[in-house]
C-alpha cells in the first residue's frame, strides 16, 4: 500500500530537513527513510491482520486481500516481523536515543489496531501514531528529545490525520454501531463528527503557520501552507451528513496532496536557504 506512505512519511522528511537545516549526512538520511517506510508498512499490515474478520463482514472492506484469501495470515505475520526487524536495525543505526524510544511507536501501533473495539478516540490514536514520523525523524537527526518544533509537528500531524480519519469513518458509522465498534461518527453522529474534523483541521493549519514562524521558514513554505489550508476547506466541502459519496476522495485523495504540497514547499524553502 505504497500510496498510504504519502500521509505521514512526507512529514517525517520535513522533520528531518528542519532539524538539519537541509539534508543530514547520507547515512542518517538513508536510515531515517528505512525506518519511516518499515514502520508505516508494519503498522498497516498489523491493522489489516487484526481487523481481518471485521473486514470480512463489512461490504466495503470484504474485497481486501486477507478476507479474500489473497494474503495468508502467515505471510502478513512474516511481513510485519520483517518490517519490525528493519525498524529495529534502523533505530540502532541512528543512535541510542532512538533505541530507547523504539517501544513507544510499537506500542502505539498495537493499541491503534485494537482501539476501535473500546474507544471512539481511535482516530486520535491513529493520528498520534502517524505523528511519530516527524518527531522520530527530528530525534534521529539531532539526538535531542525536548524541542518545541518536533512536538508541534507531532500535534499537527495528529490532528490532521485524526480529522480525515473521522471523515473516512463516517461511511462505516452504521456498521460500527451494529457490530459494537467505536468511532466518533458512530458514537456521536456523523454531523458532530464532521464538525470536529473541521476543528481539528483548522487547528492543524494554525500549527503549520506557528511551526513556520519558530523554524524561521519563508515565503515558499507559507505558500504551501496556504494551499494546504485551501485543500482542507475543499475536503470539507466534498462531504456532508446527507452526502458521503465522495468520502474516499475527501479523506484519502485530497490528503495525499496535502502532505506532498507541504513537503515540496518546506523542502524548497529550506534547500534555497
N, C-alpha and C positions, 0 to 999 in steps of 0.2 A: 504494500500500500504506500508507494513512494509519494503519492500526492499528499498524504497526511503529514509528511515531513515539512510541508510548506506552512505549517501552523507555528510550531514552537522553535524549530531549528533556525530560521532567519533571525529570531530574537536572540538566540544563543550566539550567533555570529556578531550581532550588534553589540552584545555584552562584551565579547572578546575584543572587538575593534575599539570601543570606547575605552576599555580598560588599558589597552596597549597604545592608545592614540595612534592607531594604524594596525598593521599586522604584527603579531608577536612572532618569535622565531618559528621557522618552518616546522620544526619538530613539535612545538607546542600547538600550533595551528592544526597539524595533522591529527594529533591525539584528541584534541577537542572535537574535531569533526567525527572521528571514530566513536567517541563517547556519545555525542548527540544522536547519531544515526542508530547506534546499537541500543541506546536507552529507549528511543521512540519505538523502534521495532519490537523490542521486548515487551514494552507496555501495551502496544496494540495487540500483539499475539496473546498476551496474558488475558486481556479483556475478552478477546474472542473465545479463548479456551474456557474461561469461567462462565461466559454467557451462552455457550453453545446450545444448551437445552432451552433457554428462554428464546433465543433467536429462532429456533426451530418452530416455536409456537406462534411467533409474530409473523403475519403475512408479509410485512415489509422487509423482514430480515431472513425469511426462510430460505432464500436462494443464496445466502452466503456460503463460503467454502465448507465450513465444518458441518452445518446442517445438511448440506447436500452430499457429504461424504467425500468431497474433492480433496480435503486436507484431513488426514488422520490425526487422532489425538496424539500419538507418539511423535508424529512429525512436528506438530506445533510445540510440544514439550521440548523437543530437541532444538528447535529454532530459538525458543526462549532461553534455554541453557547456553546455547552458543552466543547469543547476544549479551547475556549477563556476564559470560566469561570475557567477552571483548570489552564490556564496560568496566569490569574489574581490572583488566590489564591496563586500560586507559587511565584509570584512577591512579594505579601505581606508577605509571609513566609520567603522570602530571604532578606528582608530589604527595607528601604525607598528609597534607590537609585534605586533599581530595579523597584519600583512602579513609580517613577518619569520618568524613561526611557521607561516604558512599551509602551507608544503610538508610539514610533519610529518603532519597528518591525511591529506593527499592521498597521501603515500607509504604510510601505514598502510592506507588503503582499497585501494590497488593490491596491496599484499602479501597482505592477507587474501584477496582474490579468488582468488589462486593458492595459498594456503598449504596447503590440504589435499592438494595434489599432492606436497608434500615434507615436511610435518611434522605430527605429532599435536598440536602446540601451536596449531593453527588456532583453537581455542576461546578461548584466552588472547589471541591476536592480535585476534580479533573484540572481545573484552571491552575490550582496551586502546584500540581504535579508538572504541568507544562511549563509553569513559571520557573521551575528549577533549571531550565535550559540557560537563560541569560545569567542567572545567579551562579550556576556552576561554572559557566564559561569565564565569568569575571574572576571567580576564586582561582580557577585553574591558571589564569593569566597572571594574576597579581600575587597569589598566595595569601591575600587578605580576606577576612570574613566580614568585618564590620565597616562597610562603606555604604553611604545612603543610596547612591545611584543604582547598584545592582538590586537592592531591595525594592526600590521604586519600579525598576523594570519587572521584577517578580510580581509585584502587585498589579502593574498594568496588564501583564500577560494573564494573570489570574482572573481579573475582571473581564478582559476581552474574551478569553476562551469560555468562561462561565456564561457570559452574555450570549454568545452564539450557540452554545450547547443548550441553553434554555429554549431558544428558538427551534433548534433541531428536535428537542424532546417534546415540543408541543404536538407533533404529529402522532406521538405514542401515548398521549395522556389517557385516553380511554383504555387502551391495552394495559397500561401500567396499573391503573386503578383496579381493573378486573383481575389482575394477577398479583395483587398485593406488593407492587413495586412502587418506589417513591421517586418523585421529581417535583420541581417547582410547579410546572403546568398541571401535573396530576394531583398534587396536594392542595394547591391554592387556586387553580384555574388558569386557563390559557391567557385570559386578558391580563390578570395580575402578573403572570409570568413575563409577558411581552413588555409590560411597563418596567418591571425590574431589570429586564435585559437592556432596555434603553438607558436606564440609570447607570448600570454597570459600564456601558459603552461610553457614556458621557464622561464618567469619572476617568475611564481609561484614556480617553483623548486628552483630558486635562493633565493627567500624569505624564503623557508623552511630551507635552509642552514643558512641564516642570523639569523633566529629565534633560531636555534640550538646554534649558537655562543653566542647570547645575553642571552639565558636561561642557558648556561653552560651545555648543553647536551653532551652525549658522543658517543662512538662507535656504540652501538645498534641503536641509533637514526639516525646516518649518514648512516648506512647500509640500514635502511628503506627508507631514503631519496634517496639513490642511486637506490633502487628498484623502487621507485615511478617515478624517472626520466626516467628509462628504460621503465616503463609502459606508460609514456607519449609518448615516441618515438614509441612504438608499436602501440599505439592508432592512431597515425597519419599515420602509415604505412598501417593501415587497410582500409583507405578510400582515395579516390581521386575524383576530379570533375567528372571523367568519370566512377567511380565505387563507388556507395553508398550502395551496397548490405549489407555491414557489419556495417552500421551506428549504429544500436542499440547495437551491441557488443562493438564497439569503444566508444560510448558515455556513455552507462549505465553499461555494463558488466565490462569493464576494470576499470572504475572509482569507482565502488563499492569495487574493490580490492584495489585501491589506498588509499581510506580513511581507510580501515581495516588495511593495511600494516603500514601506518604511525601511527595509534593508537597503534598497538601492539609494534612497535619499540620504540615509545616515552614512552609508559607505562612501558615496560621492563626497559628502561634506567632510568626513574625517580624512579621506585619502587626498583631497585637494589641499587641506591644511598641512 
